[in-house]
Amino acid sequence: MPAFIGPVQILNIAGSGIVQFGDALFISPKSNTKSHSGSGASNTGGILVTINGISITNVIDSNLIDQPTVDNN
C-alpha cells in the first residue's frame, strides 16, 4: 500500500540505524547493546533536579545470552 509522508526531520542515526519509508515486509536490525548507568544518569529534559543519596549500580549479569541475534530474521 502506498504511503504519503509529510515533512520529516531526522536528527541523528547512530551506528547501523534503520530508517524505513513506505512498505516493508521485514525489518530486523542485527545488533544489540547493554549499558549500565547509575541513578538519574539517563534523565533527559529541559530542567532537571536529581537528588540521589548513595547510588550503586549492579553490573553482575547472570544471563549468558540476553538477546540472540544469530539467525534472527
C-alpha positions as CSV (number, residue, x, y, z in Angstrom):
1,M,0.0,0.0,0.0
2,P,1.5,3.4,-0.9
3,A,2.3,5.8,1.9
4,F,2.1,9.6,1.8
5,I,4.7,11.0,4.1
6,G,4.7,14.6,5.3
7,P,7.7,16.7,6.5
8,V,10.4,14.5,8.1
9,Q,13.3,15.7,10.2
10,I,15.9,13.1,11.1
11,L,18.3,14.4,13.7
12,N,20.6,11.5,14.3
13,I,21.1,7.9,13.1
14,A,23.8,6.2,15.1
15,G,25.7,3.1,14.1
16,S,23.6,0.9,11.8
17,G,20.3,2.7,12.3
18,I,17.4,1.8,10.1
19,V,15.1,4.4,8.5
20,Q,12.2,2.9,6.6
21,F,9.7,4.8,4.4
22,G,7.0,3.0,2.6
23,D,6.1,-0.7,2.6
24,A,8.3,-3.3,4.3
25,L,7.8,-7.0,4.8
26,F,10.6,-7.5,7.4
27,I,12.6,-5.0,9.4
28,S,15.1,-6.8,11.5
29,P,18.1,-5.0,13.0
30,K,21.2,-7.1,13.7
31,S,22.7,-5.5,16.7
32,N,22.2,-5.4,20.5
33,T,23.8,-3.5,23.3
34,K,23.8,-3.5,27.1
35,S,24.5,-0.5,29.2
36,H,24.8,0.2,32.9
37,S,24.2,3.7,34.3
38,G,23.7,4.9,37.9
39,S,20.7,6.6,39.4
40,G,19.4,9.5,37.4
41,A,22.1,9.1,34.7
42,S,19.6,8.7,31.8
43,N,17.3,11.5,32.6
44,T,16.6,14.0,29.8
45,G,14.6,17.2,29.8
46,G,14.8,20.9,29.9
47,I,15.2,21.4,33.6
48,L,16.3,18.5,35.8
49,V,16.7,18.3,39.5
50,T,18.1,14.9,40.6
51,I,18.9,14.4,44.2
52,N,20.5,11.0,44.9
53,G,21.9,9.6,48.1
54,I,24.0,6.5,47.8
55,S,23.8,5.1,44.2
56,I,25.1,1.6,43.5
57,T,24.7,0.0,40.1
58,N,24.7,-3.8,40.0
59,V,26.6,-4.9,36.9
60,I,26.6,-8.6,37.6
61,D,24.9,-10.4,34.8
62,S,23.8,-14.0,35.4
63,N,22.4,-14.4,31.9
64,L,24.7,-15.9,29.3
65,I,22.6,-14.8,26.3
66,D,20.2,-11.9,26.6
67,Q,19.0,-11.3,23.1
68,P,20.4,-13.7,20.4
69,T,20.9,-12.0,17.0
70,V,22.3,-15.0,15.1
71,D,19.7,-16.4,12.7
72,N,17.2,-13.8,13.9
73,N,15.4,-12.9,10.6
